Amino acid sequence: MQTITKITAQKRRGRYNLFLDGKYAFPVSEGTLVKYRLLKGLELSPEDVTTIKDAEVASVANATALNYISHQPRTVHEVRDRLRQDEVPEAVVKQVTDHLKAIRLLDDAQYADILVRDNLAMGERGPRQVEARLREKGVHPDLAAQAVAKVAPEQWQTVAARVAKKAARRTLHKPFKDRQTKIRLALMQKGFEGEVASSALAALALEPDREQEADLLTREAAKQWRLKRKYAGYDRRNRVKQALVRKGFDYDAIDAVLATLEEEQ
C-alpha cells in the first residue's frame, strides 16, 4: 500500500500533483480528486493507483474533446482523430465519443444539417461538393446524402446564382463565349449539375459587348501574330486562328482581323 502524503495545485487551474510516500507520483484533475475522494493520508493499493490513473486519462481526454468541440461543430471522426493525436488509448477514445454522443454534444446528423445550412446562407458549394465535404469530415454517406436531399432545388439555385455572379465579375474582360464557358465551368467545379448550372448562367442574362469584343480580339490577335512569327504563310495564320478560337472568339471576326494583319505584313 502507498499513502498520499501531499497534494499540490499546479499553475493550470483545476490540476493537481499527487505525492505518494513522499515522492511525486502523477498529476490528477479536480474531478478525479473529488470522484475518488483523494485526500492526504489516504492509502492506495496498486489496483487503486491503476484505476485512478486510467480515470485521469479518460478525464483529460474528455476535457480535450470538450475544448475541441467548443470552438465549432465537429464530427465523431474529427474528435477521434484529435484524441488519437494525443495517443489516447482506443478504449478511452470510444468511451469519450460514446459519452458525447449520448448527451448529444456529438451528432453527425446535426453536424451535416449545420454545414448544409451555413453553405446555403454564405457558401458556394453545390450539392455534390457539399456531400463530398461531409464524407471528408467522416459523416456516413447515408447521413450526408440525407442532409443534402432536404434542400429544395430553388435553395441550391440561390447558391448557384452566387457562384455565377462571382465568376461573371472575375471574367468581365474575357471574350463572350469564353466568359460563358468559364462561368459554367466554375459552377460545375462547385458541384452543380448541368441543369442548375445552365439556369444560373441564363439568369445572368449576359450580352456580348461588341465594341469590347472587337478590341479584345484585335489585341489578342496582334499578340498571337507576334508569338507565331517563326511560322510563315498558312501555317502561321492557322496557328493564330486556333489560338483565338480556343480563347472563345467568333470565327468570322477572327478571319476578318487575320486578313487585316496579313495585309499589314
C-alpha positions as CSV (number, residue, x, y, z in Angstrom):
1,M,0.0,0.0,0.0
2,Q,1.1,3.6,-0.7
3,T,-0.1,6.7,1.2
4,I,-0.9,10.1,-0.2
5,T,1.5,12.4,1.6
6,K,0.9,15.6,-0.3
7,I,-1.4,17.2,-2.9
8,T,-0.3,20.5,-4.5
9,A,-2.0,22.7,-7.0
10,Q,-0.5,23.2,-10.4
11,K,-0.4,26.6,-12.2
12,R,-3.0,25.3,-14.5
13,R,-6.4,25.8,-13.0
14,G,-8.1,22.5,-11.8
15,R,-4.9,20.4,-12.0
16,Y,-3.0,18.9,-9.0
17,N,0.1,16.9,-8.3
18,L,-0.2,13.8,-6.2
19,F,2.6,12.6,-3.9
20,L,2.8,9.0,-2.6
21,D,5.1,8.1,0.3
22,G,6.8,11.5,-0.1
23,K,7.6,11.2,-3.8
24,Y,5.8,12.8,-6.8
25,A,3.6,10.2,-8.4
26,F,1.3,11.6,-11.1
27,P,-1.0,14.6,-11.9
28,V,-4.8,14.5,-11.5
29,S,-7.7,16.8,-12.3
30,E,-10.0,18.3,-9.8
31,G,-12.7,15.9,-11.0
32,T,-10.6,12.9,-10.3
33,L,-9.7,14.2,-6.8
34,V,-13.4,14.6,-6.0
35,K,-14.5,11.3,-7.6
36,Y,-12.1,9.2,-5.7
37,R,-12.0,11.4,-2.6
38,L,-8.3,11.7,-2.7
39,L,-7.0,13.3,0.5
40,K,-3.8,13.4,2.3
41,G,-3.3,10.3,4.4
42,L,-5.4,8.0,2.2
43,E,-3.9,4.7,1.5
44,L,-3.9,3.3,-2.1
45,S,-3.4,-0.2,-3.3
46,P,-1.6,-0.8,-6.6
47,E,-5.1,-1.6,-8.1
48,D,-6.3,1.8,-6.8
49,V,-3.4,3.6,-8.4
50,T,-4.1,1.9,-11.7
51,T,-7.8,2.8,-11.5
52,I,-7.1,6.4,-10.7
53,K,-4.5,6.7,-13.5
54,D,-6.9,5.2,-16.0
55,A,-9.7,7.6,-14.8
56,E,-7.3,10.5,-15.2
57,V,-6.5,9.6,-18.8
58,A,-10.2,9.5,-19.5
59,S,-10.8,12.8,-17.7
60,V,-8.0,14.5,-19.7
61,A,-9.3,13.0,-23.0
62,N,-12.8,14.2,-22.2
63,A,-11.6,17.7,-21.4
64,T,-9.6,17.8,-24.7
65,A,-12.7,16.7,-26.6
66,L,-14.9,19.3,-25.0
67,N,-12.4,22.0,-25.7
68,Y,-12.1,20.8,-29.3
69,I,-15.8,20.9,-29.9
70,S,-16.4,24.2,-28.1
71,H,-14.9,26.3,-30.9
72,Q,-17.0,24.9,-33.8
73,P,-19.2,21.8,-34.6
74,R,-17.2,18.6,-35.1
75,T,-17.9,15.1,-36.3
76,V,-17.3,12.0,-34.4
77,H,-14.5,11.2,-36.8
78,E,-12.8,14.5,-36.2
79,V,-12.9,14.1,-32.4
80,R,-11.5,10.6,-32.6
81,D,-8.6,11.9,-34.8
82,R,-7.9,14.7,-32.3
83,L,-7.7,12.3,-29.4
84,R,-5.5,9.9,-31.3
85,Q,-3.1,12.8,-31.9
86,D,-2.5,12.7,-28.1
87,E,-2.1,8.9,-28.3
88,V,-5.2,8.3,-26.2
89,P,-5.9,4.6,-25.9
90,E,-8.7,3.4,-28.3
91,A,-10.9,2.2,-25.5
92,V,-10.8,5.7,-24.0
93,V,-11.4,7.3,-27.4
94,K,-14.5,5.1,-27.7
95,Q,-15.6,5.9,-24.1
96,V,-15.3,9.6,-24.6
97,T,-17.0,9.8,-28.0
98,D,-19.8,7.4,-26.9
99,H,-20.5,9.7,-23.9
100,L,-20.5,12.9,-26.0
101,K,-22.9,11.2,-28.5
102,A,-25.2,10.1,-25.6
103,I,-25.5,13.7,-24.3
104,R,-25.9,15.0,-27.9
105,L,-22.7,17.1,-27.9
106,L,-21.6,14.9,-30.9
107,D,-24.2,14.4,-33.5
108,D,-23.2,13.8,-37.1
109,A,-26.7,14.2,-38.5
110,Q,-26.9,17.6,-36.8
111,Y,-23.4,18.5,-38.0
112,A,-24.5,17.7,-41.6
113,D,-27.5,19.9,-41.3
114,I,-25.5,22.8,-39.9
115,L,-22.9,22.6,-42.7
116,V,-25.6,22.5,-45.3
117,R,-27.4,25.4,-43.7
118,D,-24.2,27.5,-43.5
119,N,-23.4,26.8,-47.1
120,L,-26.9,27.9,-48.2
121,A,-26.5,31.1,-46.3
122,M,-23.0,32.1,-47.2
123,G,-21.2,29.3,-49.1
124,E,-20.6,28.5,-52.7
125,R,-20.7,24.7,-52.7
126,G,-23.2,22.8,-54.8
127,P,-24.9,19.6,-53.7
128,R,-22.2,17.2,-55.0
129,Q,-19.5,19.2,-53.3
130,V,-21.3,19.6,-50.0
131,E,-21.9,15.8,-49.9
132,A,-18.3,15.2,-50.7
133,R,-17.2,17.6,-48.0
134,L,-19.4,15.9,-45.4
135,R,-17.9,12.5,-46.3
136,E,-14.4,14.0,-45.9
137,K,-15.3,15.1,-42.4
138,G,-16.3,11.5,-41.6
139,V,-20.0,11.7,-41.9
140,H,-21.6,8.5,-43.0
141,P,-22.5,8.6,-46.8
142,D,-26.2,8.0,-46.0
143,L,-26.4,10.9,-43.5
144,A,-24.6,13.1,-46.0
145,A,-27.0,12.3,-48.8
146,Q,-30.0,12.8,-46.5
147,A,-28.8,16.2,-45.4
148,V,-28.3,17.3,-49.0
149,A,-31.6,15.9,-50.1
150,K,-33.5,18.0,-47.6
151,V,-32.7,21.2,-49.6
152,A,-35.2,22.4,-52.1
153,P,-34.0,22.9,-55.7
154,E,-34.6,26.7,-55.5
155,Q,-32.3,26.9,-52.5
156,W,-29.5,25.4,-54.5
157,Q,-30.3,27.8,-57.3
158,T,-29.7,30.7,-54.9
159,V,-26.2,29.3,-54.1
160,A,-25.6,28.7,-57.8
161,A,-26.5,32.3,-58.6
162,R,-24.0,33.5,-56.0
163,V,-21.3,31.5,-57.7
164,A,-22.3,32.6,-61.2
165,K,-22.2,36.3,-60.3
166,K,-18.8,36.0,-58.8
167,A,-17.5,34.1,-61.8
168,A,-19.1,36.8,-64.1
169,R,-17.2,39.6,-62.3
170,R,-14.0,37.6,-62.5
171,T,-14.3,37.1,-66.3
172,L,-15.6,40.6,-67.1
173,H,-12.8,41.2,-69.6
174,K,-12.9,37.8,-71.4
175,P,-14.4,37.1,-74.8
176,F,-18.2,36.5,-74.5
177,K,-18.1,32.8,-75.4
178,D,-15.0,32.2,-73.2
179,R,-16.7,34.0,-70.4
180,Q,-19.8,31.8,-70.6
181,T,-17.6,28.7,-70.7
182,K,-15.6,29.8,-67.6
183,I,-18.8,30.6,-65.7
184,R,-20.3,27.3,-66.4
185,L,-17.1,25.5,-65.5
186,A,-16.9,27.4,-62.2
187,L,-20.5,26.2,-61.4
188,M,-19.6,22.6,-62.3
189,Q,-16.5,22.7,-60.3
190,K,-18.5,23.8,-57.3
191,G,-20.7,20.7,-57.6
192,F,-23.7,22.0,-59.5
193,E,-25.3,19.7,-62.1
194,G,-25.7,20.8,-65.7
195,E,-29.3,21.9,-65.5
196,V,-28.7,24.1,-62.4
197,A,-25.6,25.5,-64.0
198,S,-27.4,26.3,-67.2
199,S,-30.2,28.0,-65.3
200,A,-27.8,30.1,-63.2
201,L,-25.9,31.1,-66.3
202,A,-29.1,32.1,-68.1
203,A,-30.3,34.1,-65.1
204,L,-27.2,36.4,-65.6
205,A,-28.7,37.5,-68.9
206,L,-25.2,38.2,-70.3
207,E,-25.0,40.1,-73.6
208,P,-21.8,40.5,-75.7
209,D,-20.3,43.9,-75.8
210,R,-19.5,44.2,-79.5
211,E,-17.0,47.1,-79.1
212,Q,-15.2,45.4,-76.2
213,E,-15.2,42.1,-78.1
214,A,-13.6,43.7,-81.1
215,D,-11.0,45.4,-79.0
216,L,-10.1,42.2,-77.2
217,L,-9.9,40.3,-80.4
218,T,-7.6,42.9,-82.1
219,R,-5.2,43.0,-79.2
220,E,-5.1,39.2,-78.7
221,A,-4.7,38.6,-82.5
222,A,-1.8,41.0,-82.6
223,K,-0.2,39.2,-79.6
224,Q,-0.7,35.8,-81.1
225,W,0.6,37.0,-84.5
226,R,3.8,38.1,-82.8
227,L,4.2,34.9,-80.9
228,K,3.8,32.8,-84.0
229,R,6.3,34.9,-86.1
230,K,8.6,31.9,-86.6
231,Y,6.0,30.3,-88.7
232,A,5.1,31.5,-92.2
233,G,2.1,31.8,-94.5
234,Y,-0.8,29.5,-94.0
235,D,0.9,27.7,-91.1
236,R,1.2,30.9,-89.1
237,R,-2.3,32.0,-89.9
238,N,-3.8,28.7,-88.9
239,R,-1.9,28.6,-85.6
240,V,-3.0,32.1,-84.7
241,K,-6.6,31.2,-85.7
242,Q,-6.6,28.1,-83.5
243,A,-5.3,30.1,-80.5
244,L,-8.0,32.7,-81.0
245,V,-10.7,30.0,-81.3
246,R,-9.6,28.5,-78.0
247,K,-10.0,31.9,-76.5
248,G,-13.6,31.9,-77.5
249,F,-13.7,34.5,-80.3
250,D,-16.1,34.3,-83.2
251,Y,-14.8,32.6,-86.4
252,D,-15.9,35.3,-88.8
253,A,-14.4,38.0,-86.6
254,I,-11.2,36.1,-86.4
255,D,-11.0,35.7,-90.2
256,A,-11.6,39.5,-90.6
257,V,-8.9,40.5,-88.2
258,L,-6.4,38.0,-89.6
259,A,-7.0,39.4,-93.1
260,T,-6.1,42.8,-91.8
261,L,-2.9,41.5,-90.1
262,E,-1.9,39.8,-93.3
263,E,-2.4,43.0,-95.3
264,E,-0.3,45.0,-92.9
265,Q,2.6,42.5,-93.0
